[in-house]
Amino acid sequence: MKKIIALSVTLTFSLTTGMVVGQNTRFSDPQTVIDSEFWGNLYADGGSSFFCDTPFTGKGFVMTDGYVYPLADIRTALDCGTTSQCRQDNRYRQITSDLHNMVPVRTRVEMRRRNARYENLGETTGADDCGIRESAQFFEPPERVKGDVARTMAYMVDTYGLPWLGATPVFKGWSKLDPPDDRELSRHKRIAEIQGNENPFVVNPGLIERL
């Protein structure tokens, strides 16, 4: 009996430790992270917008910080209240400070997709100049970043216990369709250096099949 209890305690400790190691434990002030780390470090020299692949030199009227897993959905999942109330919630602050979930997005795209669910809409729905397809409350990203979206979604679901924002098979299919490319791997490496933890689904994309 003692061996069973000891094994149970060991397993619980291991799982808890693994969960903590996999989380953003370095940052918990979203605005500071956005200003100092996202724009001031990760994209200090500019880059390309996530969905539209449009070059930019810095944040401005056209560009904003976007979230693959939208903030409104994080608030709903945590049931922490209004935006101002959630900002007093330490868990919300930690989750919304996670650089793995932040991407540079054209402002007009971010405003359109904040309450959307990810889905395969097919060619019957026309794509815009960025390759984005939208219908009602559904949003299909361009082919070249579908895997990026899927692996970020898997990270947020697995790391923070958040619900999927769409059908799980859709994300698994996107991850297979669009494996990590050099740009995603380079961005991931820089975030891991800044934040201190990796997205395991970028390091080993096959892990998404276990969710």
NORHUMO-V401906 format. One line per field, one symbol per residue. phi: phi as a letter, one per 20 degrees, with the letter a starting at -180 (. if undefined). psi: psi as a letter, one per 30 degrees, with the letter a starting at -180 (. if undefined). burial: 1 if it has 9 or more other ideal C-beta (glycine too) atoms within 8 Angstrom, else 0. Layout:
# NORHUMO-V401906
phi=???
psi=???
burial=???
This chain:
# NORHUMO-V401906
phi=.fffffffffffffffffffffefdedbcgfffffeefeecfdfdnrcffedlefbdrfafedbedcgdgfffffffeleofgffffeefffffffefffeebfcfgfffffdgdedfaeenffefeefenedcblddcdffgfcffgfffffffffffdmeffdqfggffffffffcfgdfffffffffffffenbdefeefcgffffee
psi=eeeeeeeeeeeeeeeeeeeeefljgekgjeeeeeeeedefdehegabkkeefhkklflkaeeklklkejkeeeeeeefhgbleeefffjeeeeeefgjfffklkkkeeeeeegeglkkljflffjkkaffgkkkkcgkkjllefgeeeeeeeeeeeeeeggllkhakefeeeeeeeeilkaeeeeeeeeeeeeefglljffeeiffffff.
burial=0000000000000000001001110010010111111110111000001111000100000011111111001110010100001110101111111111111111101101100101101000100001111100011111001111111111111111010011000111111101010001101101110110101111001011001
